[in-house]
Amino acid sequence: MRGVEKGEEVGIARAGRPVARLVPLPPPRRLGLLRGRLAVPEDFDAPLPEEVLAAFEGGG
């Protein structure tokens, strides 16, 4: 187990045949790293213009 804590993979075998592998977990993600750096416009969820909708529907 100490090897896994240090970042190593450890194999587990039964009668000489591999049955499992212990691997270290990835580091936890840090939430909020971009807080205050991005701005969402007020009209973010406003309807798209007709020409953009047409392009999505294959008419543009």
C-alpha positions in Angstrom: 0.0 0.0 0.0 2.8 2.4 0.7 3.9 2.1 -2.9 0.5 3.2 -4.1 0.6 6.1 -1.8 3.9 7.1 -3.5 2.3 6.9 -6.9 3.2 3.3 -7.9 0.9 0.7 -9.4 0.7 -2.6 -7.4 -0.5 -5.8 -8.9 -2.5 -8.4 -7.0 -2.3 -12.1 -8.0 -4.0 -15.3 -7.0 -2.1 -18.5 -7.7 0.3 -16.5 -9.9 -2.4 -15.1 -12.1 -3.1 -11.3 -12.0 -6.6 -10.5 -10.7 -6.4 -6.8 -9.7 -4.3 -3.7 -9.9 -4.1 -0.9 -7.3 -3.4 2.5 -8.8 -3.1 5.8 -7.1 -6.1 8.2 -7.4 -5.7 11.3 -9.5 -5.3 14.5 -7.4 -8.7 16.1 -6.5 -9.9 18.9 -8.8 -9.8 22.3 -7.4 -13.1 24.1 -8.0 -13.4 27.8 -8.6 -10.0 28.3 -10.2 -11.5 30.8 -12.8 -13.8 32.5 -10.4 -13.8 36.2 -11.2 -11.9 35.7 -14.5 -14.8 34.9 -16.8 -18.0 36.8 -17.4 -21.3 35.4 -18.7 -23.2 38.0 -20.8 -26.7 38.9 -19.7 -28.1 37.6 -23.0 -26.3 34.2 -22.7 -29.6 32.3 -23.0 -31.3 34.6 -25.5 -32.7 33.0 -28.7 -30.3 32.7 -31.5 -30.7 34.9 -34.6 -32.6 33.3 -37.5 -29.5 33.0 -39.8 -27.7 31.0 -37.0 -30.7 28.7 -36.4 -30.9 28.1 -40.2 -27.2 27.2 -40.3 -27.8 24.6 -37.6 -30.8 23.2 -39.4 -28.9 22.8 -42.7 -30.5 25.8 -44.4 -27.6 28.2 -44.1 
